[in-house]
């Protein structure tokens, strides 16, 4: 039963991440502050984007709950690197992603408690939020990166 929950959650994760990664060229440009290395910010963005895409990899299923938790830790690390490189630029978007990752961590930790339906629903909502908030951040940073 827990395996079915993880399978359903990861399938939902893949769809949510794909939907969240759609490009939006109408995003506003945020000017980087003096002292912020544009190259470091763009490199951190690339790493965060790759980590987000790794969440849609079907092999994540083999890791189960701990595999999802490990991927979330990697995503958080890449987010922290972007935050560090950008200083206070993109702070609202970074805060939104941090909150969504925290919500997903909570949902993953709750797997096995309560009903299967409630667990899958909570995971689906949290996964969608991670995809959408991360996509919004990536779109903002993309506007400042010359290679897009």
C-alpha positions, 0 to 999 in steps of 0.5 A: 500500500505504501509502495502504491502511494509512492508510485502515485506520488512520483507519477503526480510529481512528474506531471507537476514538475513538467507543468511547472517548468513551462517557459513564461517569457513575460516574466519581469526582469530583476536587476542584480545588485552591485556585488552580485555575480551574474555568472554565479547566479546564472550557474546556480539557476542552471543547477537548480533547474537540472535538480528540478528536472531530476524529480521527474525521473522515473528512477526516483520510484526505486528510492521510495520515500527516502529517494524523494527526501534525498532529491528534496535535500538536493533541491534545497541545497541548489536553492540555497546556492542560488540564494547565496549567489543572488544575495537579496535578489529574488527574495520573494521567489526564493522564500516561496520555493523554500516554503513549498519545499518545506510543505512537500517535506511535511507531506512526504514525512506523513506518508503512511499516516492517515488515509492513502487518499489524504496522503496522495492528495497532500503530496500532489498539492505540495508537488504542484506547489514546488513545481510552480514556485520553482518555475516562477523563480527560474523564470525571474532569474532567466531574465537576468542570464544572457544565455537564458 
